[in-house]
């Protein structure tokens, strides 16, 4: 799937189905468009913690680029639903940004 097609379908689905959370988006996108091969390359990126919920971004790799869906990731109140946050997911273009990371070496 191409980036433009994904963005159009994602925005339409979010509006049509009143989607608030990333999990709900992933489930309903696969059901609506019968797509099982969309690859999430980064999950729960850029987490923003608010008082009653957190927002994060899942990044998807498509044929010609990357797209992120930023939405509700977690609720901290049992008396709250995703729709209570009034946070509408955002569709954002992303790019790959290779980096070098270091970790402690285990000596046997």
C-alpha positions in Angstrom: 0.0 0.0 0.0 1.2 3.5 -0.9 1.6 6.3 1.7 -1.1 8.5 0.1 -3.6 5.7 0.0 -2.9 4.7 3.6 -3.3 8.3 4.8 -6.6 8.7 2.9 -8.0 5.4 4.2 -6.7 6.1 7.8 -8.3 9.5 8.0 -11.6 8.3 6.6 -11.7 5.3 9.0 -10.9 7.5 12.0 -13.7 9.9 11.2 -16.3 7.3 10.2 -15.8 4.9 13.1 -15.0 7.5 15.9 -11.6 6.0 16.6 -9.6 7.3 19.6 -6.9 4.7 20.4 -4.1 3.2 18.5 -5.2 -0.3 19.3 -8.7 0.4 18.0 -7.2 1.9 14.8 -5.1 -1.2 14.2 -8.0 -3.6 14.7 -10.5 -1.7 12.6 -8.1 -0.8 9.8 -7.3 -4.5 9.3 -11.0 -5.4 9.4 -12.2 -2.6 7.1 -9.6 -3.0 4.4 -8.8 -6.8 4.9 -5.1 -6.0 5.2 -2.9 -8.2 7.4 0.5 -7.3 6.0 0.9 -3.7 7.2 4.1 -3.7 9.1 4.4 -1.7 12.3 8.1 -0.8 12.6 7.9 1.1 15.8 5.3 0.8 18.5 4.5 3.2 21.3 7.0 5.8 20.2 7.0 9.4 21.5 4.9 8.6 24.6 3.2 11.7 26.1 1.8 11.2 29.5 -1.2 13.2 30.6 -3.1 13.1 33.9 -5.6 10.4 32.9 -4.1 8.9 29.7 -1.1 8.6 27.6 -0.6 9.3 23.9 1.8 7.5 21.6 2.6 6.8 18.0 2.8 3.6 16.0 4.9 3.9 12.8 4.0 1.8 9.8 6.3 0.9 6.9 4.6 1.1 3.5 5.7 0.6 0.0 7.0 4.1 -0.5 7.6 5.5 3.0 6.5 5.6 6.6 3.4 6.9 8.3 2.7 7.3 12.0 -0.7 7.2 13.8 -0.7 9.2 17.0 -3.5 8.4 19.4 -4.5 7.2 22.9 -2.1 4.5 24.0 -3.2 3.9 27.6 -5.9 5.0 30.1 -5.0 5.5 33.8 -8.6 5.7 35.1 -11.0 2.7 35.1 -13.9 5.1 35.0 -12.8 6.6 31.7 -13.3 5.5 28.1 -11.2 6.4 25.1 -13.9 8.7 23.9 -13.8 10.7 27.2 -10.4 12.0 26.2 -11.7 13.8 23.0 -8.4 13.0 21.5 -8.7 12.3 17.7 -5.8 10.3 16.3 -3.4 12.2 14.0 -1.9 10.8 10.8 1.7 11.9 10.4 4.4 11.4 7.7 7.6 9.8 9.1 11.1 9.1 7.7 13.7 6.5 8.6 16.4 7.9 10.8 19.2 5.4 11.3 21.2 5.7 14.5 23.9 3.9 16.3 23.2 2.7 19.8 25.5 1.1 22.4 24.8 -1.5 25.1 26.7 -3.2 27.8 28.7 -6.2 26.5 28.2 -9.5 28.3 31.4 -11.3 29.0 31.2 -15.1 29.2 
